Amino acid sequence: PSVPAHTPTPTAPTTGTPDEFVDESVTNKGWVPEPITTDADMYIRAALAAASTFDTTLSTREQWLTYLDAWLTPDTRYNESDRAADLQSVKVELRQAIVIPQEQWDSLAQQNGRITAAVVGDISRQDVPADQTGDMTIGTADVVLTTTSSDGSSGELSFDETIRVSVQVLCGAGSIPTPHSAQQAGDCKIVRYFTEPLEP
């Protein structure tokens, strides 16, 4: 007898692991794949990890940053005419104040270094000021960074450090999906990262 296909109900709790990504193959470059989801918590976890996960032996810093740019969507609180300029300023801030500076990247690259990041514990959520839609949220969480590098011979050294970081995401009709991907308007995207953690 044929077994009927299981169709999960909308009320089924999320398992916490996305089953679809914009491009899962980016893991081959040492990057975090962007999940295709409307679950803000799931997306925030990936977004916070993505901003600190890379392998200096598999890509340049600029290639990695160009990849992170694809996670971004314009802030819908701005007028249409102002969104492009705001998005550009977000990209500049990402490069200058959020991710690892070029000098540190170069230093790590000399040791064939890589960093993997993972959110530990709960995500603290807060509303975004002046967001009329309710589709945006700010997520703050502790992220453990594991830095691994060559020990100068045939082995590797690694150490952990914990940082607290925040990201603003949009999970709603105003989000702009990544071109040529299975993402759709309404799926979660990053609006901006913050230089300091924001606490409710």
Sequence and secondary structure as in RCSB ss.txt:
>XXXX:A:sequence
PSVPAHTPTPTAPTTGTPDEFVDESVTNKGWVPEPITTDADMYIRAALAAASTFDTTLSTREQWLTYLDAWLTPD
TRYNESDRAADLQSVKVELRQAIVIPQEQWDSLAQQNGRITAAVVGDISRQDVPADQTGDMTIGTADVVLTTTSS
DGSSGELSFDETIRVSVQVLCGAGSIPTPHSAQQAGDCKIVRYFTEPLEP
>XXXX:A:secstr
         TTS   SS S BS GGGGGGT    B  S HHHHHHHHHHHTT EETTT  HHHHHHHHHTTB   
TTS HHHHHHHHHHHHHHIIIIIS  HHHHHHHHTTT EEEEEEEEEEEEEE TT SSS EEEEEEEEEEEEEEE
 SSS EEEEEEEEEEEEEEE STT    TTSS  TTS EEEEE SS    
